[in-house]
Amino acid sequence: MSKRASFYGLIGVGIFFTLYSTFNVNYEGHSVRKTEPTFPIPQQSEQKSPRWEDKPQITTVERGIDPVSKTIEQIMSEQPELISNAMEDYQYPNGKYNISASKLEDLVMEQNGRPVRSLIVTTWRSGSTFLGDILNAHPANYYHYEPLLAFDIVQVRGPPLAAKALKWVKDLLNCDYQDLDEYVNYGRDRPWAFIHNPYLWKQCEAHRDVCYNPKFHSSLCRLFPFQSMKLVRLRLRIAQELLADEKLAIRMVLLVRDPRGILQSRKHRDFCPPSPDCSDPALTCADLVSDYKVAVELLKKYPTRFKVIRYEDLSLDPYKHAEELYKFYGLFFHPETKKFLDTHTKASKGGVSSTFRDSAAAPFHWKTELEFGEVEEIQESCATAMKYWGYVPAMNATHQKEFNPVTSYVLEL
């Protein structure tokens, strides 16, 4: 009897340890899966990226090959041909617009060339997404979309943020991501930081293991002949330092909008109300006044590399002003750009950030969407800014609905 009890006792102990081991393995596996990095993709890709579990990471490491470096090397070997194809039949400036480039290599940093660098300086909800996408319609363009997103909803007007902001911008334009871990990591949970750059985002969708690798960003950026950037957090008084950097040779456009249109548009954005820099008319218009005073001096100092345009003028005649802006930047007004204008300026669709707009109507929604009391409040804080930039005040509610708020305007030096 005692032998039989011992026998069944041993069986019971064995079953207990078997169940415990199975539970422990499953629990640990669940914990590991919960902490695996996630890759934010805002829309379903036609070709799904392979799952982490599908990637032979253990086998690759055992063979002594760095999988990330191997992926970067593969991308770098394929990308030049894609860029070359995009640049087929491109009309190089060849001396026009003070740009001597006559072939692709002249514009590629990896070939010791210097890319054409086009900057937009403005503030939130001033039409920069529309203008930025006009530039991004250009072939082989590497788009640095709002690189100061990580600074939050603030305007950089001086210390302590100015030095850091300028370093980030210069490093990006030089394709030097060595000190930009914070910038790169910001995009991990915020796909909008990179998604506006289609060349970069395509690789991020296909190779998420390299998307947040600074070395990859540097290598990819250096292959492109054109760079564009829009800055909505850096005031012109600080941004002007970029024009002084002869190595960068940037061309900068200050994009201005009627403050009534700016503040009406910001009402639709959840990020804006908590921040005075975004919601206070007095601060917004103080920036417009400051930008005006700096712009007058920059037009004298850099007549071929600095330009001002109002959003209203661009919207009312997008083809004319887009072509003029392309010439200013030293870019060929490519058929792809005309195609973008054909498809994005005729009718409105999409959300508040969409660039599919009836461009002639887009700047003036404030006339019907703001109460006259709101308009009066803005005009009281913005009288000087509106006078400087050629915007007409509304006299009463009836006048507000019917009048033309934009004068025929040229910045006086």
C-alpha positions in Angstrom: 0.0 0.0 0.0 2.8 2.4 0.9 4.6 1.6 -2.3 1.5 2.4 -4.3 1.0 5.7 -2.4 4.6 6.7 -3.1 4.2 5.8 -6.8 1.1 8.0 -7.2 2.7 10.8 -5.1 5.7 10.9 -7.6 3.2 11.1 -10.5 1.4 14.0 -8.8 4.6 15.9 -8.2 5.6 15.4 -11.8 2.3 16.7 -13.1 2.6 19.8 -10.8 6.0 20.8 -12.1 5.0 20.2 -15.7 2.0 22.5 -15.3 4.1 25.1 -13.5 6.7 25.2 -16.2 4.1 25.5 -18.9 2.4 28.4 -17.1 5.7 30.2 -16.5 6.8 30.0 -20.1 3.4 31.3 -21.3 3.4 34.2 -18.8 6.9 35.2 -19.6 6.2 35.1 -23.3 3.1 37.3 -22.8 5.2 39.8 -20.8 7.8 40.0 -23.5 5.2 40.6 -26.2 3.6 43.4 -24.2 6.8 45.3 -24.1 7.8 44.9 -27.7 8.0 48.2 -29.6 5.0 49.1 -31.7 5.2 50.8 -35.0 2.6 53.5 -35.6 1.2 53.5 -39.2 -1.8 55.8 -39.6 -3.2 54.0 -42.6 -3.2 50.4 -43.8 -0.3 49.7 -46.1 -1.0 47.6 -49.2 2.0 45.5 -48.4 2.2 44.7 -44.7 5.6 44.9 -43.0 6.8 41.6 -41.6 6.1 40.9 -38.0 8.9 41.0 -35.5 8.5 37.3 -35.0 9.0 36.6 -38.7 12.4 38.3 -38.8 15.4 35.9 -38.4 17.1 38.1 -35.8 18.7 35.3 -33.8 20.1 33.6 -36.9 21.5 36.8 -38.2 23.2 37.7 -34.9 24.7 34.2 -34.6 26.2 34.7 -38.1 27.9 37.9 -36.9 25.9 40.2 -39.3 24.3 43.4 -38.1 20.8 43.3 -39.5 20.2 47.1 -39.3 23.4 47.9 -41.1 22.6 45.3 -43.7 19.1 46.9 -44.3 20.6 50.4 -44.5 23.2 49.2 -47.0 20.4 47.6 -49.1 18.3 50.8 -49.1 21.4 53.0 -50.0 22.2 50.7 -52.9 18.7 50.9 -54.3 17.7 54.6 -53.7 20.1 56.4 -56.1 18.5 54.7 -59.1 15.0 55.7 -57.9 16.2 59.3 -57.5 17.9 59.2 -60.9 14.6 58.0 -62.5 12.6 60.8 -60.8 15.1 63.3 -62.2 14.8 62.1 -65.8 14.3 65.0 -68.1 14.8 67.5 -65.3 15.8 71.0 -66.4 18.8 71.9 -64.3 19.4 75.6 -63.6 22.9 75.5 -65.2 23.7 79.1 -64.1 20.2 80.4 -63.8 19.0 81.7 -60.4 22.6 81.9 -59.3 22.8 78.1 -59.1 25.5 76.5 -61.3 24.3 72.9 -61.1 24.0 71.2 -64.5 23.7 67.5 -63.5 22.4 65.4 -60.6 25.8 64.9 -59.0 26.2 68.7 -58.5 23.3 68.6 -56.1 24.0 65.4 -54.1 25.9 65.7 -50.8 27.1 62.0 -51.2 28.8 63.1 -54.4 30.3 66.3 -52.8 27.5 68.4 -54.3 25.3 70.9 -52.6 21.5 70.4 -52.6 19.0 73.2 -53.2 17.6 74.1 -49.8 14.2 75.7 -49.7 12.8 77.1 -46.4 9.4 78.4 -45.3 9.2 80.5 -42.1 5.7 81.2 -40.7 3.4 80.4 -37.8 0.6 77.9 -37.1 -2.4 77.9 -39.5 -0.9 80.3 -42.0 -1.1 78.1 -45.1 2.3 76.5 -44.6 1.0 72.9 -45.1 -0.4 74.0 -48.5 2.8 75.8 -49.5 5.0 73.0 -48.1 3.1 70.4 -50.2 3.6 72.6 -53.3 7.4 72.4 -52.7 7.1 68.7 -51.9 5.5 68.0 -55.2 8.9 68.6 -56.8 10.7 65.4 -57.7 13.4 64.0 -55.5 12.7 66.4 -52.6 13.5 65.5 -49.0 11.0 67.2 -46.8 11.9 68.2 -43.2 8.3 68.7 -41.9 8.1 71.0 -38.9 11.4 69.7 -37.3 10.7 71.6 -34.0 7.5 69.6 -33.2 9.2 68.2 -30.1 9.5 71.8 -28.7 5.7 71.7 -28.1 3.4 74.6 -28.7 5.8 77.5 -28.2 7.3 80.2 -30.3 11.1 80.4 -30.3 11.9 84.1 -30.0 15.3 83.9 -28.2 17.1 82.1 -25.4 17.1 79.5 -24.0 15.5 77.6 -26.9 17.0 79.5 -29.9 20.4 77.9 -29.8 19.0 74.3 -29.7 16.4 75.1 -32.4 19.1 76.5 -34.8 21.4 73.5 -34.2 18.6 71.1 -35.0 17.7 72.9 -38.2 21.3 73.2 -39.4 22.0 69.6 -38.5 19.0 68.5 -40.5 19.9 70.6 -43.5 23.4 69.2 -43.3 22.0 65.6 -43.1 23.9 65.2 -39.8 21.7 63.3 -37.4 24.5 62.4 -34.9 23.1 64.6 -32.2 19.5 64.3 -33.2 18.4 61.3 -31.1 15.6 63.4 -29.5 14.3 64.5 -32.9 14.3 61.0 -34.3 12.8 59.3 -31.2 10.0 61.9 -31.2 8.6 60.2 -34.2 8.2 56.8 -32.6 4.7 57.4 -31.4 3.9 60.3 -33.7 3.9 59.2 -37.3 3.0 62.7 -38.5 6.6 63.7 -37.8 7.9 61.6 -40.7 4.9 60.8 -42.9 5.0 64.0 -44.9 8.4 62.9 -46.3 7.2 60.2 -48.7 10.7 58.9 -49.5 11.5 58.4 -45.8 8.1 57.1 -44.8 8.1 54.5 -47.5 11.3 53.0 -46.0 9.8 53.3 -42.5 6.8 51.3 -43.5 8.9 48.6 -45.1 11.8 48.6 -42.6 10.7 49.7 -39.1 14.0 48.4 -37.6 15.9 51.3 -39.3 13.2 54.1 -39.1 14.5 55.4 -35.8 18.2 55.0 -36.6 20.1 58.3 -36.9 22.7 56.7 -39.1 20.0 55.6 -41.6 18.4 59.2 -41.6 21.8 60.7 -42.3 22.6 58.3 -45.1 19.2 58.6 -46.8 19.1 62.4 -46.6 22.6 62.7 -48.2 21.3 61.1 -51.4 18.7 63.8 -52.3 19.3 66.8 -54.5 16.6 68.9 -53.0 15.6 69.7 -49.4 12.6 71.6 -48.2 11.6 72.6 -44.6 8.8 74.5 -43.0 9.3 76.2 -39.6 6.2 77.4 -37.7 7.9 77.8 -34.3 11.0 79.8 -35.1 10.5 83.6 -35.5 12.3 85.4 -38.2 14.6 87.3 -35.9 16.2 83.9 -35.0 15.7 82.2 -38.3 17.7 84.9 -40.2 20.9 83.4 -38.9 20.3 80.5 -41.3 20.7 83.0 -44.2 24.1 84.0 -42.9 25.4 80.5 -43.3 27.0 80.5 -46.7 27.6 76.8 -46.7 23.9 76.1 -46.5 23.0 78.7 -49.1 19.4 78.5 -48.2 16.6 80.4 -49.8 13.9 81.5 -47.4 10.3 82.6 -47.8 8.4 84.3 -45.0 4.7 83.3 -45.3 2.3 85.7 -43.8 -1.5 85.5 -43.2 -4.3 87.8 -42.0 -4.3 87.3 -38.1 -8.1 87.0 -38.3 -7.7 84.0 -40.6 -4.9 82.6 -38.4 -6.9 82.8 -35.2 -10.1 81.5 -36.7 -8.3 78.5 -38.1 -6.6 77.8 -34.8 -10.0 77.4 -33.1 -10.4 74.1 -34.9 -7.2 72.7 -33.4 -7.2 71.1 -30.0 -3.5 71.8 -29.4 -3.9 75.6 -29.5 -6.1 76.9 -26.7 -3.9 75.8 -23.8 -0.9 77.8 -25.2 -0.9 81.6 -25.1 1.7 81.5 -28.0 -1.1 80.0 -30.1 -4.3 81.5 -28.8 -3.5 85.0 -27.6 -4.1 87.6 -30.5 -1.6 90.0 -28.9 1.3 87.6 -29.0 0.4 86.4 -32.5 0.3 90.0 -33.8 3.5 91.0 -31.9 5.2 88.2 -33.9 3.8 89.6 -37.1 5.1 93.1 -36.3 8.5 91.7 -35.4 8.7 89.6 -38.5 7.8 92.6 -40.6 10.7 94.7 -39.2 13.2 91.9 -39.7 11.8 91.2 -43.2 12.5 94.8 -44.3 16.1 94.4 -43.4 16.5 91.0 -44.9 15.1 92.0 -48.3 17.8 94.7 -48.4 20.6 92.3 -47.3 19.6 89.1 -49.2 17.4 90.3 -52.2 18.0 87.0 -54.1 17.7 84.6 -51.1 14.8 86.1 -49.0 11.2 86.7 -50.1 7.8 87.5 -48.5 4.4 86.2 -49.7 1.0 86.5 -48.2 -1.1 83.3 -48.0 -4.1 85.2 -49.5 -2.2 86.2 -52.6 -0.9 82.6 -53.1 -4.4 81.2 -52.7 -6.1 83.6 -55.1 -3.6 82.9 -57.9 -1.8 79.7 -57.0 -0.3 78.9 -60.4 1.3 82.3 -60.9 2.7 82.6 -57.4 3.8 78.9 -57.2 5.8 79.4 -60.5 7.3 82.6 -59.1 8.3 80.9 -55.9 9.9 78.0 -57.8 12.0 80.4 -59.7 13.0 82.2 -56.5 14.0 78.8 -54.9 15.9 77.9 -58.1 13.6 74.9 -58.9 12.2 73.7 -62.2 8.4 74.2 -62.3 7.9 70.5 -62.9 4.8 68.9 -64.4 4.3 67.1 -61.1 3.9 70.4 -59.4 1.3 71.5 -61.9 -0.5 68.3 -61.4 -0.6 68.9 -57.6 -2.1 72.4 -58.2 -4.6 70.9 -60.6 -5.8 68.4 -58.0 -5.5 70.5 -54.8 -6.9 74.0 -55.6 -10.3 73.4 -57.1 -12.5 71.9 -54.3 -12.4 71.3 -50.6 -12.3 67.8 -49.1 -10.8 66.2 -46.0 -10.2 67.6 -42.5 -8.8 70.8 -41.3 -5.3 69.8 -42.2 -6.1 68.7 -45.7 -4.5 70.6 -48.6 -7.4 69.8 -50.9 -9.0 73.2 -50.9 -11.0 75.7 -52.9 -7.9 77.9 -52.7 -9.7 81.1 -53.5 -12.1 80.7 -50.6 -9.9 79.0 -48.0 -8.2 82.2 -46.6 -11.5 84.0 -45.9 -13.6 81.6 -43.9 -13.1 83.9 -40.9 -15.5 86.4 -42.5 -18.5 84.1 -41.9 -17.3 81.9 -39.1 -16.2 84.6 -36.6 -18.7 86.8 -34.8 -18.0 90.5 -35.3 -17.2 90.8 -31.5 -14.4 88.3 -32.0 -13.1 90.1 -35.0 -13.1 93.4 -33.1 -11.1 91.9 -30.3 -8.5 90.6 -32.8 -8.4 93.9 -34.6 -7.8 95.8 -31.4 -4.7 93.8 -30.7 -3.5 93.6 -34.3 -4.0 97.1 -35.7 -0.3 97.7 -36.3 0.3 94.2 -37.7 -2.6 94.5 -40.1 -1.4 97.9 -41.3 2.1 96.6 -41.9 0.9 93.6 -43.9 -1.9 95.3 -45.9 -5.1 93.9 -44.2 -8.2 96.0 -44.0 -10.3 96.2 -40.7 -13.9 95.2 -40.7 -16.1 98.1 -39.6 -19.3 96.2 -38.5 -21.0 92.8 -38.9 -22.5 93.7 -42.3 -19.2 95.1 -43.6 -17.4 92.0 -42.4 -19.5 89.7 -44.6 -19.2 91.8 -47.8 -15.8 93.6 -47.9 -12.4 92.7 -49.4 -10.0 92.5 -46.5 -6.9 92.3 -48.6 -5.3 95.3 -50.3 -3.0 95.2 -53.4 0.2 95.1 -51.5 4.0 95.3 -51.9 6.3 95.4 -48.9 7.9 98.8 -48.7 11.6 99.0 -47.9 
